């Protein structure tokens, strides 16, 4: 049987109650992870530390990796990758939820399709305070060829939903520090390196949305991150310079939309009826 690590990164800005819910969803899997690795990305408030320590105390398969300073999602994820020795690892953000059957379904698919290195799923989106209030289902292309085409304009896998072959991620160079776009940068390197992708249409992850989500993705520093990402996509051979320039313009314009229009366009691009 393949072995699996569930990976959750935590930092000072997380909501303690949201983190508790995320960790409980990992421990409630019908096919439990062989290991749950919590990366503490720098110092955290006492409330978060208590959630983590309480979970560690009642979950024998869980352990913690403490980083002395906050370095961001990319470096924190890479620190975790250096610690993982299982065949696969599954991501979950510290404010999202995994459906109870998520790991079982993904591992079953991977067993039937051993060529797949990266397996994402659709995600049910919900409002900040009510996981049962689903506002839509975020979907992305399913088969590898469609994913590879879509990756030329946008990230092709929902990162909080993904299960990855550990060795394939290492071959691609692991996670790098590209602010808010660490996952897209990794997918690009894996695609151009020959890794095989697939997305399941089932919403096996619940994704927390709200004004904070849009504020983070339109905030200060995003243009510099976007410009660096597009340069990387050219360097990796995923896109040419013309496509990169087009991407930079379109994606910057999208982030500059007024909040109400931004949310409407987001729903139009990503949502199907729940």
Buried (B, 14 or more C-beta within 10 A) or exposed (E): EEBBBBBBBBBEBBBBEBBBBBBEBBBEBEBBBBBBBBBBBBBBEEEBBEBBEEBBEEBEBBEBBBBEEBBBBBBBBBBBBEEBEBBBBBBBBBBBBBBEBBBBBBBEBBEEEEEBBBBBBBBBBBEBEEBEEBBBBBBBBBEBEBBBEBBBBBBBBBBBBBBBBBEBBEBBEBBBBBBBBBBBBBBBBBBBBEBBBBBBEBBBBBBBBEEEBBEEBBEEEBEEBBEBBBEBBBEBEBBEEEBBEBBBEEBBEBBEBEEEEBBEEBBEEBBEEE
